[in-house]
Amino acid sequence: MFDDPADFGTFGRYVETPVEEMPPAMRSAYDLTLKLRGLVPGPHKIWLANPKLLTAIVPTGAYFQTDSSLSKAEIEIVTNIVTGHWLTAYATYEHEKIGAALGGLDPQKVEALIAGLPTSFDDPRQQIVYELASTLVQPRVVPVACTTGPRTRSARRASSISLC
């Protein structure tokens, strides 16, 4: 899927600053990204132009990738719903591949997530994550019933998901 993780998402017309030529603030943001993520993927290379932005974004992303209670599949369900909703072409393109290859999701379900089409998951946790993320990207208030209790015993066990 990805030939060289270090070359993840280069941008043809964007001229990257070589690491050894980075000003101190940019280098500090680069080092933080490398420390927390293990690599500096495509969008982060562009965000290096604004070290304050990157320094704010990277810990949040690293948290969801390494410390949250969400599985990789659940992270990709949320990511594909959000990137599809926000119409983010590059992120959608990458996470469509990541959702299937690293998240283990059925490619047709990933396509439905991106397109905003209905789908379902056999895993109760994945289903709850799907329903919650789908609701949260919509311009409406989340009903109390959606947040106070699952409707079935298996869903109650799966509802121990902590999104934060």
Backbone as numpy.savetxt, mean C-alpha at the origin, in Angstrom:
# Nx Ny Nz CAx CAy CAz Cx Cy Cz
9.10 -11.21 -11.65 8.28 -10.03 -11.65 9.15 -8.77 -11.65
10.06 -8.66 -10.69 10.96 -7.51 -10.63 12.37 -8.04 -10.82
13.00 -7.67 -11.94 14.32 -8.19 -12.26 15.36 -7.79 -11.22
15.38 -6.53 -10.84 16.37 -6.02 -9.89 15.65 -5.11 -8.91
15.44 -5.56 -7.66 14.71 -4.73 -6.69 15.34 -3.36 -6.49
16.64 -3.24 -6.67 17.28 -1.94 -6.50 16.89 -0.98 -7.62
16.38 -1.51 -8.73 15.99 -0.69 -9.88 14.47 -0.59 -9.97
13.80 -0.85 -8.85 12.34 -0.84 -8.78 11.80 0.52 -9.18
11.14 0.59 -10.31 10.44 1.79 -10.71 11.31 2.98 -11.02
12.11 2.91 -12.06 12.84 4.10 -12.49 11.92 4.91 -13.39
12.20 6.20 -13.52 11.34 7.09 -14.27 12.16 7.72 -15.38
11.86 7.34 -16.63 12.63 7.74 -17.78 13.04 9.19 -17.86
12.13 10.13 -17.73 12.51 11.52 -17.92 12.88 12.22 -16.63
12.77 11.55 -15.51 13.19 12.13 -14.23 14.67 11.82 -14.03
15.45 12.82 -13.82 16.89 12.63 -13.62 17.15 12.45 -12.13
17.56 11.25 -11.75 17.83 10.96 -10.34 19.18 11.57 -9.93
19.23 12.04 -8.71 20.47 12.56 -8.16 21.28 11.38 -7.64
22.51 11.19 -8.12 23.33 10.10 -7.58 23.53 10.27 -6.07
23.52 9.17 -5.35 23.60 9.20 -3.89 24.78 10.04 -3.41
25.92 9.87 -4.04 27.12 10.59 -3.59 27.05 12.10 -3.85
26.07 12.53 -4.66 25.92 13.96 -4.95 24.74 14.60 -4.22
24.05 13.83 -3.39 22.87 14.35 -2.69 23.27 15.36 -1.62
22.52 16.47 -1.51 22.73 17.39 -0.40 22.40 16.68 0.92
22.86 17.17 2.06 22.66 16.48 3.34 21.22 16.10 3.66
20.26 17.00 3.47 18.86 16.69 3.81 18.33 15.56 2.92
18.67 15.60 1.64 18.23 14.57 0.70 18.89 13.24 1.07
20.15 13.26 1.40 20.87 12.03 1.76 20.31 11.44 3.04
19.95 12.29 3.99 19.37 11.82 5.24 18.03 11.12 4.97
17.20 11.71 4.10 15.91 11.09 3.74 16.14 9.78 2.99
17.13 9.76 2.11 17.49 8.54 1.38 17.90 7.43 2.36
18.79 7.78 3.31 19.26 6.80 4.28 18.12 6.27 5.15
17.21 7.15 5.55 16.05 6.73 6.34 15.20 5.74 5.55
14.95 6.05 4.30 14.16 5.16 3.44 14.84 3.80 3.31
16.13 3.82 3.05 16.89 2.58 2.91 16.85 1.76 4.19
16.98 2.43 5.32 16.96 1.75 6.62 15.60 1.11 6.90
14.52 1.86 6.66 13.19 1.36 7.00 12.59 0.42 5.97
12.94 0.59 4.70 12.34 -0.23 3.64 13.28 -1.26 3.04
14.58 -1.05 3.20 15.55 -1.98 2.62 15.92 -1.63 1.20
15.20 -0.69 0.60 15.47 -0.20 -0.75 14.78 1.15 -0.90
15.12 1.84 -1.95 14.47 3.13 -2.24 13.73 2.95 -3.56
12.42 2.58 -3.48 11.66 2.31 -4.70 11.33 3.59 -5.47
10.85 3.41 -6.68 10.58 4.48 -7.63 10.01 5.77 -7.10
8.80 5.78 -6.56 8.22 7.06 -6.12 9.09 7.75 -5.08
9.72 6.98 -4.24 10.56 7.56 -3.19 11.75 8.32 -3.80
12.21 7.85 -4.95 13.32 8.54 -5.62 12.89 9.94 -6.05
11.65 10.09 -6.47 11.14 11.41 -6.84 10.88 12.23 -5.57
10.31 11.61 -4.56 10.01 12.32 -3.32 11.28 12.82 -2.62
12.44 12.28 -2.99 13.70 12.76 -2.41 13.90 14.25 -2.69
13.27 14.76 -3.74 13.37 16.19 -4.03 12.74 17.02 -2.92
11.89 16.40 -2.11 11.28 17.07 -0.96 11.57 16.20 0.27
12.76 16.33 0.86 13.14 15.45 1.98 12.16 15.48 3.15
11.53 16.62 3.43 10.57 16.68 4.55 9.37 15.78 4.26
8.89 15.81 3.03 7.77 14.95 2.65 8.16 13.49 2.78
9.29 13.11 2.24 9.73 11.71 2.29 9.94 11.25 3.72
10.52 12.11 4.54 10.76 11.76 5.95 9.44 11.54 6.69
8.39 12.23 6.28 7.07 12.03 6.91 6.37 10.78 6.39
6.52 10.49 5.10 5.81 9.38 4.48 6.42 8.01 4.80
7.74 7.93 4.77 8.41 6.63 4.88 8.08 5.88 6.17
8.11 6.50 7.35 7.78 5.73 8.55 6.37 5.16 8.53
5.42 5.88 7.97 4.04 5.38 7.89 3.98 4.15 6.99
4.58 4.23 5.81 4.59 3.09 4.91 5.33 1.90 5.50
6.45 2.17 6.15 7.23 1.09 6.76 6.44 0.42 7.88
5.68 1.20 8.63 4.85 0.63 9.69 3.86 -0.38 9.10
3.15 0.02 8.06 2.16 -0.89 7.48 2.81 -2.11 6.85
4.02 -1.98 6.35 4.71 -3.12 5.74 5.31 -4.07 6.77
5.67 -3.55 7.96 6.43 -4.40 8.89 5.80 -4.57 10.26
5.03 -3.60 10.75 4.57 -3.64 12.15 3.06 -3.74 12.34
2.27 -3.54 11.30 0.82 -3.59 11.49 0.37 -5.04 11.60
-0.88 -5.22 11.99 -1.43 -6.57 12.10 -1.93 -7.10 10.76
-1.81 -6.30 9.71 -2.30 -6.73 8.40 -1.30 -7.65 7.69
-1.81 -8.67 7.05 -0.98 -9.55 6.23 -0.63 -8.83 4.92
0.30 -9.38 4.16 0.65 -8.78 2.87 -0.57 -8.74 1.95
-1.36 -9.78 1.97 -2.58 -9.80 1.13 -3.52 -8.68 1.56
-3.71 -8.50 2.86 -4.61 -7.46 3.35 -4.08 -6.06 3.01
-2.77 -5.87 3.12 -2.16 -4.59 2.75 -2.43 -4.31 1.27
-2.29 -5.33 0.43 -2.49 -5.14 -1.00 -3.96 -4.93 -1.36
-4.87 -5.51 -0.58 -6.30 -5.23 -0.80 -6.54 -3.74 -0.60
-6.08 -3.22 0.53 -6.26 -1.79 0.83 -5.55 -0.93 -0.21
-4.31 -1.26 -0.51 -3.52 -0.45 -1.44 -4.17 -0.39 -2.80
-4.63 -1.52 -3.31 -5.25 -1.53 -4.64 -6.59 -0.79 -4.65
-7.35 -0.86 -3.58 -8.59 -0.09 -3.51 -8.28 1.40 -3.53
-7.31 1.82 -2.71 -6.99 3.25 -2.60 -6.35 3.78 -3.88
-5.39 3.05 -4.45 -4.74 3.55 -5.67 -5.73 3.60 -6.84
-6.66 2.65 -6.89 -7.69 2.69 -7.92 -8.62 3.88 -7.72
-8.99 4.13 -6.49 -9.89 5.24 -6.18 -9.22 6.59 -6.48
-7.94 6.71 -6.14 -7.21 7.97 -6.35 -6.71 8.14 -7.78
-6.92 7.12 -8.62 -6.48 7.16 -10.02 -4.97 7.38 -10.16
-4.19 6.74 -9.30 -2.74 6.89 -9.33 -2.15 5.83 -10.26
-1.87 6.23 -11.47 -1.49 5.30 -12.53 -0.28 4.45 -12.17
0.81 5.07 -11.73 2.02 4.30 -11.46 1.81 3.34 -10.29
1.28 3.84 -9.18 1.07 2.99 -8.00 0.11 1.84 -8.32
-0.92 2.15 -9.09 -1.87 1.11 -9.47 -1.19 0.04 -10.32
-0.39 0.49 -11.27 0.34 -0.43 -12.15 1.24 -1.36 -11.33
2.01 -0.79 -10.42 2.94 -1.60 -9.61 2.19 -2.52 -8.65
1.17 -1.99 -7.96 0.49 -2.80 -6.94 -0.45 -3.83 -7.54
-0.83 -3.66 -8.78 -1.58 -4.73 -9.44 -0.69 -5.97 -9.53
0.59 -5.76 -9.88 1.54 -6.87 -9.95 1.88 -7.38 -8.55
2.13 -6.46 -7.63 2.53 -6.84 -6.28 1.41 -7.61 -5.58
0.17 -7.17 -5.75 -0.96 -7.84 -5.10 -1.06 -9.30 -5.47
-0.83 -9.59 -6.74 -0.90 -10.99 -7.19 0.37 -11.75 -6.82
1.53 -11.17 -7.10 2.79 -11.89 -6.93 3.21 -12.03 -5.46
3.13 -10.95 -4.71 3.61 -10.99 -3.32 2.47 -11.11 -2.31
1.29 -10.63 -2.67 0.14 -10.73 -1.78 -0.62 -12.02 -1.94
-0.34 -12.75 -3.04 -1.02 -14.03 -3.27 -2.49 -13.89 -3.62
-2.88 -12.71 -4.08 -4.29 -12.49 -4.43 -4.56 -12.93 -5.86
-5.76 -13.39 -6.10 -6.20 -13.76 -7.44 -6.14 -12.51 -8.32
-5.47 -12.58 -9.46 -5.36 -11.40 -10.33 -6.71 -10.79 -10.72
-7.74 -11.62 -10.89 -9.06 -11.08 -11.23 -9.66 -10.28 -10.07
-9.37 -10.72 -8.84 -9.84 -9.96 -7.68 -9.09 -8.63 -7.57
-7.78 -8.65 -7.88 -7.00 -7.41 -7.87 -7.56 -6.43 -8.89
-7.90 -6.92 -10.07 -8.49 -6.06 -11.11 -9.80 -5.46 -10.62
-10.61 -6.26 -9.93 -11.89 -5.75 -9.40 -11.64 -4.68 -8.34
-10.65 -4.90 -7.49 -10.32 -3.91 -6.45 -9.97 -2.58 -7.09
-9.11 -2.63 -8.10 -8.65 -1.41 -8.78 -9.81 -0.71 -9.47
-10.66 -1.46 -10.12 -11.77 -0.90 -10.89 -12.95 -0.48 -10.01
-12.90 -0.82 -8.73 -14.02 -0.49 -7.85 -15.21 -1.39 -8.05
-14.97 -2.57 -8.61 -16.04 -3.53 -8.84 -16.21 -4.43 -7.62
-17.39 -4.98 -7.41 -17.60 -5.88 -6.27 -16.78 -7.15 -6.43
-16.25 -7.62 -5.33 -15.57 -8.92 -5.29 -15.74 -9.42 -3.87
-15.24 -10.61 -3.60 -15.33 -11.15 -2.24 -14.13 -12.05 -2.00
-13.89 -12.31 -0.72 -12.75 -13.12 -0.32 -13.23 -14.22 0.62
-12.68 -15.41 0.46 -13.04 -16.53 1.33 -12.50 -16.33 2.74
-11.34 -15.70 2.84 -10.74 -15.44 4.14 -11.53 -14.32 4.84
-12.06 -14.57 6.05 -12.89 -13.56 6.70 -12.16 -12.25 7.01
-10.89 -12.33 7.37 -10.12 -11.10 7.62 -9.98 -10.29 6.34
-9.66 -10.96 5.24 -9.53 -10.25 3.96 -10.87 -9.62 3.57
-11.96 -10.31 3.83 -13.28 -9.78 3.49 -13.57 -8.53 4.31
-13.26 -8.55 5.60 -13.49 -7.37 6.45 -12.62 -6.21 6.00
-11.35 -6.48 5.69 -10.45 -5.43 5.22 -11.00 -4.84 3.91
-11.45 -5.70 3.02 -12.03 -5.25 1.74 -13.24 -4.35 1.99
-14.17 -4.80 2.83 -15.38 -4.03 3.08 -15.07 -2.69 3.75
-14.17 -2.69 4.72 -13.83 -1.46 5.41 -13.12 -0.48 4.49
-12.11 -0.95 3.76 -11.38 -0.07 2.84 -12.30 0.47 1.75
-13.17 -0.38 1.21 -14.11 0.06 0.18 -15.05 1.13 0.70
-15.47 0.99 1.94 -16.35 1.99 2.55 -15.60 3.28 2.81
-14.39 3.19 3.31 -13.64 4.38 3.70 -13.23 5.26 2.51
-13.08 4.69 1.32 -12.72 5.52 0.17 -13.93 6.23 -0.44
-15.10 5.88 0.00 -16.32 6.50 -0.53 -16.63 7.79 0.23
-17.22 8.76 -0.46 -17.54 10.02 0.19 -18.84 9.91 1.00
-18.74 9.22 2.12 -19.92 9.08 2.98 -19.48 8.78 4.39
-20.41 8.83 5.30 -20.16 8.52 6.70 -20.21 7.01 6.87
-19.32 6.46 7.66 -19.32 5.02 7.93 -20.36 4.75 9.02
-21.37 3.92 8.74 -22.39 3.62 9.74 -21.79 2.94 10.96
-22.34 3.22 12.12 -21.85 2.63 13.36 -21.87 1.11 13.27
-22.89 0.55 12.65 -23.00 -0.91 12.56 -21.82 -1.54 11.84
-21.17 -0.79 10.93 -20.00 -1.33 10.22 -18.78 -1.39 11.12
-18.80 -0.65 12.21 -17.60 -0.59 13.05 -17.77 -1.26 14.40
-19.00 -1.62 14.78 -19.22 -2.13 16.13 -19.30 -3.64 16.23
-19.54 -4.34 15.14 -19.61 -5.78 15.32 -19.88 -6.55 14.07
-19.12 -7.62 13.92 -19.33 -8.53 12.78 -20.65 -9.28 12.92
-21.14 -9.73 11.81 -22.45 -10.38 11.77 -22.39 -11.89 12.01
-21.22 -12.51 11.87 -21.12 -13.96 12.05 -20.01 -14.31 13.02
-20.02 -15.54 13.52 -19.00 -15.98 14.47 -17.61 -15.92 13.84
-17.44 -16.41 12.58 -16.13 -16.37 11.95 -15.68 -14.93 11.73
-16.61 -14.07 11.44 -16.26 -12.66 11.24 -15.86 -12.04 12.58
-16.49 -12.48 13.69 -16.10 -11.94 15.00 -14.65 -12.29 15.31
-14.26 -13.53 14.99 -12.86 -13.92 15.23 -11.91 -13.10 14.36
-12.31 -12.86 13.14 -11.46 -12.12 12.20 -11.44 -10.63 12.51
-12.40 -10.15 13.29 -12.50 -8.71 13.51 -11.48 -8.17 14.49
-10.60 -9.02 14.95 -9.55 -8.53 15.85 -8.48 -7.77 15.09
-8.75 -7.45 13.84 -7.81 -6.70 13.01 -7.65 -5.31 13.60
-6.41 -4.89 13.74 -6.12 -3.54 14.19 -5.51 -2.81 13.01
-6.21 -1.82 12.48 -5.69 -1.09 11.34 -4.63 -0.09 11.76
-4.56 0.26 13.02 -3.55 1.23 13.48 -2.74 0.64 14.62
